[in-house]
Amino acid sequence: MLISRTILIYLALGLIIPFSMERIGGLLREKTTGRGASEESYESGIKAEGDTWMPQYLRYYIYALVFVLFDAETAVLFPWADAFHKIPPLLGIQAMVFIVLLLFGLLYAWKKGALKWE
């Protein structure tokens, strides 16, 4: 047999579970017709006053993207810092190159003004 029994079981479960959960949710949720409360915009449970379609500034998204980028890189650095005394010298040099590249990225974002919150 080309595909093992375990792979077939995982494949079947991976297909059955999402479809069955969606089906069960469809049976349990409240049925609405027309424009109801589910289509109104709200924030923190309070009905919105005035126009809810407002332009969003691209700067906030760029700031968040830079944060997520450097946050993910920090998650990579924690295990490296924990095992710093055990790693071979070549791996230490590679980690230092990685940190230098991160610093260049930070300086580039700073120079382009992506870190200004105005």
Phi and psi in degrees as a GROMACS rama.xvg file:
@    title "Ramachandran Plot"
@    xaxis  label "Phi"
@    yaxis  label "Psi"
@TYPE xy
-72.0512  -39.8574  LEU-2
-106.507  130.055  ILE-3
-72.1423  161.237  SER-4
-62.8757  -36.34  ARG-5
-64.4966  -42.2963  THR-6
-64.2151  -40.3905  ILE-7
-63.809  -38.1966  LEU-8
-65.3878  -46.2254  ILE-9
-63.6447  -39.5031  TYR-10
-63.4991  -43.8891  LEU-11
-64.2064  -44.9539  ALA-12
-64.7559  -37.9875  LEU-13
-65.1199  -25.8371  GLY-14
-91.5506  -38.8857  LEU-15
-73.5255  -45.0625  ILE-16
-61.9469  -50.7671  ILE-17
-61.6315  -42.3854  PRO-18
-67.5569  -38.1452  PHE-19
-70.527  -35.7067  SER-20
-65.6028  -40.4094  MET-21
-65.1258  -39.9039  GLU-22
-66.5395  -44.4178  ARG-23
-63.522  -41.5365  ILE-24
-61.4749  -38.7329  GLY-25
-65.0209  -33.25  GLY-26
-76.5007  -32.094  LEU-27
-88.3738  -28.4852  LEU-28
-74.5997  159.547  ARG-29
-71.8868  136.524  GLU-30
-86.8742  130.26  LYS-31
-124.173  147.276  THR-32
-128.033  142.415  THR-33
74.6261  -166.831  GLY-34
-85.1061  107.799  ARG-35
-114.55  -167.828  GLY-36
-66.6137  -23.7432  ALA-37
-70.5231  -18.6122  SER-38
-98.1831  -4.88373  GLU-39
-81.3569  145.895  GLU-40
-84.5952  143.214  SER-41
-151.136  162.226  TYR-42
-138.687  124.996  GLU-43
57.8952  32.6757  SER-44
78.341  4.86761  GLY-45
-105.907  133.205  ILE-46
-65.328  141.678  LYS-47
-75.724  145.04  ALA-48
-110.752  133.938  GLU-49
82.5899  -162.131  GLY-50
-75.4392  129.375  ASP-51
-93.5802  -10.0248  THR-52
-93.7973  99.3576  TRP-53
-118.704  146.27  MET-54
-69.4307  139.192  PRO-55
-104.787  142.202  GLN-56
-80.2671  135.359  TYR-57
-65.3452  -26.4287  LEU-58
-59.4334  -36.4587  ARG-59
-64.8801  -39.5813  TYR-60
-68.6204  -40.0051  TYR-61
-65.1043  -41.9615  ILE-62
-60.6628  -44.4548  TYR-63
-65.9025  -38.6544  ALA-64
-65.366  -41.6954  LEU-65
-64.699  -39.4439  VAL-66
-61.966  -47.2438  PHE-67
-62.9762  -40.4361  VAL-68
-59.4125  -51.3406  LEU-69
-75.1845  -24.6014  PHE-70
-68.1733  -41.8334  ASP-71
-65.9517  -37.9585  ALA-72
-66.0814  -35.6203  GLU-73
-64.6876  -36.3326  THR-74
-63.2192  -30.284  ALA-75
-73.7008  -32.2377  VAL-76
-77.8328  -25.3443  LEU-77
-61.7631  -49.2356  PHE-78
-62.7229  -35.4109  PRO-79
-63.6003  -43.1242  TRP-80
-67.1128  -32.2234  ALA-81
-69.1233  -35.6647  ASP-82
-105.225  22.733  ALA-83
-59.8833  -39.4892  PHE-84
-75.0422  -12.014  HIS-85
-102.812  -12.648  LYS-86
-83.3786  151.475  ILE-87
-69.7221  158.14  PRO-88
-57.9386  -38.0285  PRO-89
-63.4084  -40.6147  LEU-90
-66.8037  -34.8036  LEU-91
-64.5962  -39.1175  GLY-92
-65.8226  -40.6501  ILE-93
-62.5751  -39.5189  GLN-94
-66.2258  -38.1902  ALA-95
-65.7215  -38.5919  MET-96
-62.3516  -40.7068  VAL-97
-59.7749  -44.4452  PHE-98
-66.5436  -39.9428  ILE-99
-62.6729  -41.6308  VAL-100
-62.5457  -39.0283  LEU-101
-62.6542  -41.116  LEU-102
-65.0683  -39.8325  LEU-103
-62.5188  -40.3399  PHE-104
-63.6285  -40.3171  GLY-105
-65.6657  -43.6569  LEU-106
-64.1128  -38.1883  LEU-107
-63.9184  -46.3786  TYR-108
-63.3394  -38.3387  ALA-109
-66.2771  -44.1484  TRP-110
-65.3616  -35.9017  LYS-111
-77.3693  -7.3712  LYS-112
83.5035  16.9095  GLY-113
-72.2934  -16.5598  ALA-114
-97.422  0.537499  LEU-115
-80.5265  133.24  LYS-116
-109.711  92.5977  TRP-117
